[in-house]
Amino acid sequence: MIAQQIRFNLLILVVCLIGCQSVAQELSETPKEPKTKFYEIRGTNAFDVALGTSVINGDFIDPMFEIYSHFGYKRHLTPHLAIDFGYHKFNLAYIDLFNEGFMSFDLNLELLVIPHERFSPFIFAGAGYNASNHFKQTAPKVQGGIGLECIVSNQFALKLYTDYNYVSSDTLDGLEAGASDDTYFRIAFGMNFYFGGAEKKAKILEDYSTEIESNSITDDKNRPKL
């Protein structure tokens, strides 16, 4: 499991570097026309749902994959950057030994690497609150993950993602042993339902039109008279 964590962290680092390079390139360029495609194919807000599997990395051997579901809300601050709040319901289990239901409430900062394209990787990280059924056991946690999103039709996307969760408790599986706290992975396939991009697009186009008219008036004033 340690090797898996190292590979996972390296993958997040690579995607993060690609994302930073993409953002820097976009900021350094001065486009002739405003970029509004993000608001046409996506939007400033999104509801998302997902279904997948979860697996624990704790103090016992033979962990098993269990069911995992999620729904949440995402608000884009910019085409690249969003704040995401999600509710997650899942089970963690070991074969013939342990099976317990959990939930988590996660707040993440998400980076969409290529927001103006229909297919884009994304990365996210944040903090959350983990609880067993009926809140018998609770603990704060941190998490991070990566994924891929594909716009199927305007304002509707499919996504595949995985995350790594580090819980500040060593009793997640009912046993306190070892030198580190318990962790778990989740992987899921889901959908994003975007909305709210029309007003932002109209504002960008209005500002662009005003800038063009202003530049045109300035050019006319500076043009020498014959």
C-alpha positions as CSV (number, residue, x, y, z in Angstrom):
1,M,0.0,0.0,0.0
2,I,2.9,2.4,0.6
3,A,4.1,1.9,-3.0
4,Q,0.5,2.7,-4.2
5,Q,0.5,5.9,-2.1
6,I,3.8,7.0,-3.6
7,R,2.6,6.4,-7.2
8,F,-0.6,8.2,-6.4
9,N,1.2,11.2,-5.0
10,L,3.6,11.3,-8.0
11,L,0.6,11.2,-10.3
12,I,-1.0,14.1,-8.5
13,L,2.3,16.1,-8.8
14,V,2.5,15.5,-12.5
15,V,-1.1,16.5,-13.2
16,C,-0.6,19.6,-11.0
17,L,2.5,20.6,-13.0
18,I,0.6,20.2,-16.2
19,G,-2.3,22.3,-14.8
20,C,0.0,25.1,-13.6
21,Q,1.7,25.2,-17.0
22,S,-1.7,25.4,-18.8
23,V,-2.8,28.2,-16.5
24,A,0.4,30.1,-16.9
25,Q,0.3,29.8,-20.7
26,E,-3.3,31.0,-20.8
27,L,-2.5,34.0,-18.6
28,S,0.6,34.9,-20.7
29,E,-1.4,34.9,-24.0
30,T,-3.6,37.8,-25.0
31,P,-6.4,36.3,-27.0
32,K,-7.9,38.3,-29.9
33,E,-11.4,37.1,-28.9
34,P,-12.7,36.5,-25.4
35,K,-12.8,32.9,-24.2
36,T,-16.4,32.0,-23.5
37,K,-16.4,28.3,-24.4
38,F,-16.2,27.2,-20.8
39,Y,-19.6,29.0,-20.1
40,E,-21.1,27.4,-23.2
41,I,-20.2,23.8,-22.5
42,R,-20.0,24.0,-18.7
43,G,-21.1,26.7,-16.3
44,T,-20.4,28.5,-13.1
45,N,-22.2,25.9,-10.9
46,A,-22.6,22.2,-11.0
47,F,-24.4,19.4,-9.1
48,D,-22.6,16.1,-9.2
49,V,-23.4,12.5,-8.4
50,A,-21.2,9.4,-8.5
51,L,-21.2,5.7,-7.7
52,G,-18.1,3.5,-7.1
53,T,-16.1,1.6,-4.6
54,S,-14.0,2.2,-1.5
55,V,-11.2,0.2,0.2
56,I,-9.5,0.7,3.6
57,N,-5.8,0.7,4.4
58,G,-5.8,-0.1,8.1
59,D,-4.5,-2.5,10.7
60,F,-5.9,-5.8,9.4
61,I,-5.0,-7.8,6.2
62,D,-7.4,-8.7,3.4
63,P,-9.3,-5.5,2.8
64,M,-12.2,-5.8,0.4
65,F,-13.8,-3.3,-2.0
66,E,-17.2,-2.0,-0.8
67,I,-19.9,0.3,-2.2
68,Y,-19.4,4.1,-2.4
69,S,-21.8,6.8,-3.4
70,H,-21.6,10.6,-3.5
71,F,-23.4,13.8,-4.4
72,G,-22.3,17.4,-4.1
73,Y,-22.3,21.0,-5.3
74,K,-19.5,22.8,-7.1
75,R,-19.0,26.6,-7.6
76,H,-16.4,27.8,-10.2
77,L,-14.6,30.9,-9.1
78,T,-12.8,31.0,-12.4
79,P,-12.9,28.5,-15.4
80,H,-9.8,26.8,-13.9
81,L,-10.6,27.0,-10.1
82,A,-13.7,25.7,-8.2
83,I,-14.8,25.1,-4.6
84,D,-16.6,21.7,-4.2
85,F,-18.6,20.5,-1.2
86,G,-19.7,16.9,-1.2
87,Y,-21.4,14.3,0.9
88,H,-20.0,10.7,0.6
89,K,-21.6,7.5,1.8
90,F,-19.5,4.3,1.8
91,N,-18.6,1.1,3.6
92,L,-15.1,-0.1,4.7
93,A,-14.5,-3.8,5.2
94,Y,-12.1,-6.7,5.7
95,I,-13.0,-10.2,4.5
96,D,-14.9,-12.1,7.2
97,L,-13.8,-9.7,9.9
98,F,-15.1,-6.1,9.6
99,N,-17.7,-4.2,7.7
100,E,-18.9,-0.8,8.8
101,G,-20.8,2.0,7.1
102,F,-19.3,5.5,7.0
103,M,-20.0,9.0,5.7
104,S,-17.8,12.0,5.1
105,F,-18.4,15.7,4.4
106,D,-15.6,17.0,2.2
107,L,-14.6,20.6,1.2
108,N,-12.2,20.7,-1.8
109,L,-10.4,23.1,-4.0
110,E,-10.5,21.8,-7.5
111,L,-8.3,22.7,-10.5
112,L,-9.8,22.0,-14.0
113,V,-6.7,21.7,-16.2
114,I,-8.2,22.5,-19.6
115,P,-11.5,24.3,-18.9
116,H,-12.3,25.4,-22.4
117,E,-12.1,21.9,-23.9
118,R,-14.7,19.1,-23.7
119,F,-12.1,16.7,-22.2
120,S,-10.0,17.7,-19.3
121,P,-8.2,16.2,-16.3
122,F,-8.7,17.7,-12.9
123,I,-7.1,17.5,-9.5
124,F,-8.5,18.4,-6.1
125,A,-7.5,18.6,-2.4
126,G,-9.1,19.7,0.8
127,A,-10.3,18.7,4.3
128,G,-13.3,16.9,5.6
129,Y,-15.1,15.3,8.5
130,N,-15.4,11.5,8.7
131,A,-18.1,9.6,10.7
132,S,-19.3,6.1,11.1
133,N,-23.1,5.3,11.0
134,H,-25.0,7.2,13.7
135,F,-21.9,9.2,14.4
136,K,-20.6,6.6,16.8
137,Q,-17.0,7.4,15.7
138,T,-15.9,10.7,14.2
139,A,-12.6,12.3,13.1
140,P,-11.3,15.1,10.9
141,K,-9.4,14.1,7.7
142,V,-7.6,15.5,4.7
143,Q,-8.0,14.2,1.1
144,G,-6.7,14.6,-2.4
145,G,-7.5,13.1,-5.8
146,I,-7.4,13.2,-9.6
147,G,-9.9,12.6,-12.3
148,L,-11.0,13.0,-15.9
149,E,-14.1,14.8,-17.1
150,C,-15.7,14.6,-20.6
151,I,-18.5,16.9,-21.7
152,V,-21.1,14.7,-23.4
153,S,-23.4,17.5,-24.3
154,N,-23.5,21.2,-23.2
155,Q,-23.9,21.4,-19.4
156,F,-23.7,17.6,-18.9
157,A,-20.4,15.7,-18.3
158,L,-19.2,12.3,-17.3
159,K,-16.3,11.8,-15.0
160,L,-14.0,9.2,-13.5
161,Y,-12.0,10.0,-10.4
162,T,-10.2,8.6,-7.4
163,D,-9.2,10.0,-4.1
164,Y,-7.0,9.2,-1.1
165,N,-8.2,10.0,2.4
166,Y,-6.0,10.3,5.5
167,V,-8.1,10.2,8.7
168,S,-6.6,11.5,12.0
169,S,-7.6,8.3,13.8
170,D,-6.2,4.9,14.1
171,T,-9.4,3.3,15.2
172,L,-11.3,3.5,11.9
173,D,-11.4,-0.3,11.7
174,G,-11.9,-0.8,15.4
175,L,-8.2,-1.6,16.2
176,E,-5.5,0.8,17.3
177,A,-2.2,-0.6,16.2
178,G,0.8,0.4,14.1
179,A,2.6,3.7,13.8
180,S,0.2,5.6,11.5
181,D,-3.5,6.5,11.3
182,D,-5.9,4.7,9.0
183,T,-6.5,5.7,5.4
184,Y,-8.8,4.7,2.6
185,F,-9.2,5.0,-1.2
186,R,-12.3,5.7,-3.2
187,I,-12.8,5.4,-7.0
188,A,-16.1,6.3,-8.8
189,F,-17.8,7.1,-12.0
190,G,-20.2,10.0,-12.0
191,M,-21.9,12.9,-13.7
192,N,-21.7,16.7,-13.5
193,F,-24.8,18.8,-14.2
194,Y,-23.6,22.4,-15.0
195,F,-25.8,25.5,-15.0
196,G,-25.4,29.3,-14.6
197,G,-23.0,30.2,-17.4
198,A,-25.2,32.3,-19.7
199,E,-25.0,35.5,-17.6
200,K,-21.2,35.3,-17.2
201,K,-20.8,34.7,-21.0
202,A,-23.0,37.8,-21.8
203,K,-20.9,39.9,-19.3
204,I,-17.6,38.9,-20.9
205,L,-18.9,39.6,-24.4
206,E,-20.3,43.0,-23.3
207,D,-17.0,44.0,-21.7
208,Y,-15.2,42.8,-24.9
209,S,-17.5,44.9,-27.1
210,T,-17.0,47.9,-24.9
211,E,-13.2,47.5,-25.1
212,I,-13.3,47.2,-28.9
213,E,-15.4,50.4,-29.2
214,S,-13.1,52.2,-26.9
215,N,-10.0,51.2,-28.8
216,S,-11.7,52.2,-32.1
217,I,-12.5,55.7,-30.7
218,T,-8.9,56.0,-29.5
219,D,-7.5,55.0,-32.9
220,D,-9.7,57.5,-34.7
221,K,-8.4,60.3,-32.4
222,N,-4.8,59.3,-33.0
223,R,-5.2,58.9,-36.7
224,P,-3.5,61.9,-38.5
225,K,-5.8,64.1,-40.6
226,L,-5.1,64.5,-44.3
